[in-house]
Amino acid sequence: MSALGRAILRLAACVALRGKTLAGENVYDSRIEAVDFPDGVAIAGSIAVRSEQDEGDALSHQNGGPPFVPEVELVLEISMQARLGQDDGTYVVGVPETDDELEMSLDIMETQAEIALFRSFATAAVGFRAVAKRAKSKGSIRFTDPKASEKYAARYVVYKIEVDDPEIDIHDQVATGLARLPEPFRSVALAWPNGSVEKAKALALAALLTETPPPAFERTVSTIPPPPSTQTPGTTPNPSRVETWTLQQ
């Protein structure tokens, strides 16, 4: 189930990155949300973790079909966010044009992020690498306004990562909570902090990994005698055998 692996990979990256770079707690799943600016600071780092293209070959080239060997593009949108005050006392947040200091901040965050994901031995990092079996390539792309050709303080770091494609027992009506997730996803999610948004998402995802049980039918066998008009005098009639399947309530 490559889509499940893609989701857990993204959440595992968020857990591993939070608090480990200049972005601090500003690590988000799929999009930049409410950036936290320290007191008196108008610029803060942020990382949005996204999963883009996902493709994979069948494990068996003879039979085809799942399981596949998925390769997911894990994208880190690393950027500096500026708090811009307005005349009415409110403020907006946006990515500023870059300069030497902002560029250095991006370089540092990219380095810190790579250490947090692939070099650290912290529990969250080890969990991420249990999902991310192998990083096959990396690219780091600058964000440029295609209309104005302005250079902004943002980079897209793209890793092509091979992930697991484990089977899911959708008929298991006993397991609950994170126990519904297949390994290694189950153990990884169990280690995430209680109360974290990633663990809450994993619990919600696990609850959906089931299939409505197929309807049960009850078999009834009955005999129906032939109508009198078809009976031959002096013979024993052969009744018809009828099977009836009734949907159980």
VENTABEL-V83873 format. One record per residue. RES is the residue in one letter. PSI is psi in radians with two decimals (* if undefined). OMEGA is omega in radians with two decimals (999 if undefined). NEAR is the number of other ideal C-beta (glycine too) atoms within 10 Angstrom. Layout:
<<RES PSI OMEGA NEAR> <RES PSI OMEGA NEAR>>
//
This chain:
<<M 1.44 -3.01 19> <S -0.54 3.12 20> <A -0.64 3.08 13> <L -0.77 3.10 21> <G -0.66 3.12 27> <R -0.75 -3.13 21> <A -0.80 -3.12 18> <I -0.63 3.09 29> <L -0.78 -3.13 27> <R -0.79 -3.13 20> <L -0.69 3.13 27> <A -0.64 3.10 30> <A -0.70 3.12 30> <C -0.79 -3.14 23> <V -0.73 -3.09 27> <A -0.50 -3.08 27> <L -0.45 -3.02 25> <R 2.18 3.12 21> <G 0.11 -3.07 14> <K 0.00 -3.14 21> <T -3.14 3.06 24> <L -0.30 3.11 17> <A -0.29 3.14 27> <G -2.16 -3.14 16> <E -0.07 -3.09 11> <N 1.11 3.09 23> <V 2.20 -2.96 24> <Y 2.64 3.08 21> <D 1.92 2.96 17> <S -0.49 3.13 13> <R 2.66 3.08 9> <I 2.27 -3.14 17> <E -2.37 -3.07 11> <A 1.80 -3.10 8> <V 2.37 3.12 20> <D 2.04 3.11 13> <F 2.18 3.05 16> <P 2.74 -3.13 9> <D 2.25 3.09 4> <G 0.08 -3.13 5> <V 2.29 -3.09 9> <A -0.11 -3.14 14> <I 2.34 3.14 16> <A 2.64 3.10 21> <G 2.77 3.09 22> <S 2.70 3.07 25> <I 2.16 3.00 27> <A 2.26 -3.12 21> <V 2.14 -3.12 23> <R 2.71 3.01 17> <S 2.09 -3.07 22> <E -2.12 -3.03 12> <Q 2.44 -3.13 11> <D 2.09 3.11 16> <E 2.72 -3.14 12> <G 2.67 3.10 17> <D 2.66 3.07 11> <A 2.50 3.14 14> <L -0.61 3.09 13> <S 2.02 3.14 10> <H -0.21 3.11 7> <Q -0.79 -3.07 5> <N -0.53 -3.11 7> <G 3.09 3.12 10> <G 3.11 -3.11 8> <P 2.68 0.06 12> <P 2.62 3.07 15> <F 3.05 3.00 17> <V 1.53 -3.00 15> <P 2.50 2.97 22> <E 2.07 -3.04 18> <V 2.38 2.99 25> <E 1.86 3.08 17> <L 2.08 -3.05 24> <V 2.21 3.00 21> <L 1.97 3.05 25> <E 1.70 -3.08 19> <I 2.15 -3.05 28> <S 2.82 2.96 29> <M 2.32 -3.14 24> <Q 2.30 -3.12 22> <A 2.39 3.07 19> <R 1.96 -3.05 14> <L 2.02 -3.13 12> <G 2.59 3.13 10> <Q 2.85 -3.12 8> <D -0.48 -3.10 5> <D 0.15 3.10 6> <G -0.20 3.08 6> <T -3.13 3.11 8> <Y 2.76 3.04 12> <V 2.78 -3.13 9> <V 2.34 3.12 15> <G 2.96 3.12 11> <V 2.14 -3.11 18> <P 2.86 2.96 16> <E 2.57 -3.00 12> <T 2.83 2.99 22> <D -3.05 -3.05 12> <D -0.66 -3.12 7> <E -0.75 3.13 10> <L -0.66 3.11 21> <E -0.72 3.11 15> <M -0.66 3.10 11> <S -0.72 3.10 22> <L -0.75 3.14 22> <D -0.73 3.14 13> <I -0.79 -3.13 14> <M -0.70 3.11 24> <E -0.74 3.11 18> <T -0.80 3.13 11> <Q -0.69 -3.13 19> <A -0.72 -3.13 23> <E -0.67 3.08 18> <I -0.78 -3.10 13> <A -0.58 -3.10 22> <L -0.74 -2.92 23> <F -0.17 -3.08 15> <R -0.41 -3.07 9> <S 2.70 3.05 17> <F 0.31 3.02 7> <A 2.71 -3.08 13> <T -0.76 -3.11 14> <A -0.63 3.12 24> <A -0.74 3.11 21> <V -0.67 3.09 13> <G -0.72 3.10 23> <F -0.77 -3.10 26> <R -0.30 3.01 21> <A -0.51 3.09 17> <V -0.80 3.13 23> <A 1.61 -3.03 23> <K -0.68 -3.08 16> <R 2.23 3.02 10> <A 2.02 -3.00 15> <K -0.45 -3.14 10> <S 2.89 3.12 10> <K 2.51 3.01 14> <G 2.51 3.11 11> <S 2.05 -2.97 15> <I 2.29 3.10 11> <R 2.55 3.08 13> <F 2.16 -3.14 18> <T 2.38 3.06 13> <D 2.01 -3.07 11> <P -0.35 -3.12 7> <K -0.80 -3.05 6> <A -0.17 -3.10 9> <S 0.49 3.11 7> <E 2.54 3.14 11> <K 2.08 -3.12 15> <Y 2.80 -3.11 18> <A 1.21 3.14 23> <A 2.51 3.05 22> <R 2.57 3.02 20> <Y 2.02 3.10 17> <V 2.11 -3.02 19> <V 2.09 3.04 18> <Y 2.32 2.99 21> <K 2.03 -2.95 17> <I 2.34 3.04 26> <E 2.27 -3.12 16> <V 2.93 3.10 26> <D 2.74 3.06 21> <D 1.14 -3.05 19> <P 2.71 3.07 16> <E 2.58 3.12 9> <I 2.25 3.10 16> <D 1.57 -3.08 14> <I -0.18 -3.13 12> <H -0.03 3.14 9> <D 1.90 -3.13 13> <Q 0.11 -3.10 10> <V -0.82 -3.09 7> <A 2.48 3.13 14> <T 2.90 3.08 11> <G -2.52 -3.10 13> <L -0.24 3.09 19> <A -0.28 3.10 11> <R -0.33 3.13 21> <L 2.46 3.05 23> <P 2.78 3.04 18> <E 2.58 0.09 10> <P 0.01 -3.04 19> <F -0.63 -3.09 29> <R -0.91 -3.10 19> <S -0.65 3.14 12> <V -0.84 -3.10 25> <A -0.61 3.12 24> <L -0.49 -3.11 15> <A -0.17 3.14 15> <W 2.66 -3.09 23> <P 2.37 3.04 12> <N 2.39 -3.12 7> <G -0.12 3.14 7> <S 2.66 3.14 14> <V -0.57 3.14 15> <E -0.72 3.13 21> <K -0.66 3.10 18> <A -0.71 3.11 12> <K -0.69 3.13 18> <A -0.69 3.10 25> <L -0.74 3.12 15> <A -0.69 3.13 9> <L -0.77 -3.13 19> <A -0.62 -3.12 22> <A -0.39 -3.11 12> <L -0.12 -3.09 8> <L 1.15 3.14 16> <T 2.94 3.08 15> <E 2.39 3.07 11> <T 2.19 -3.10 6> <P 2.45 3.12 8> <P 2.61 -3.12 7> <P 2.50 3.14 8> <A 2.46 3.13 9> <F 2.53 3.10 11> <E 2.27 -3.08 10> <R 2.25 3.11 8> <T 2.28 3.12 10> <V 2.26 3.13 8> <S 2.83 3.11 10> <T 2.50 -3.13 9> <I 2.09 3.12 9> <P 2.62 3.12 11> <P 2.68 3.12 12> <P 2.61 -3.10 8> <P -0.59 -3.07 7> <S -0.31 -3.12 5> <T -0.04 -3.10 8> <Q 2.45 3.10 13> <T 2.24 -3.13 8> <P 2.37 3.10 4> <G 0.06 3.12 5> <T 2.78 3.09 7> <T 2.15 -3.10 7> <P 2.52 3.07 12> <N 1.93 -3.14 10> <P 2.70 3.08 11> <S 2.48 3.14 10> <R 2.18 -3.06 9> <V 2.28 3.05 10> <E 2.32 3.14 8> <T 2.30 3.12 10> <W 2.07 -3.08 8> <T 2.30 3.13 10> <L 2.17 3.13 8> <Q 2.49 3.13 7> <Q * 999 6>>
//
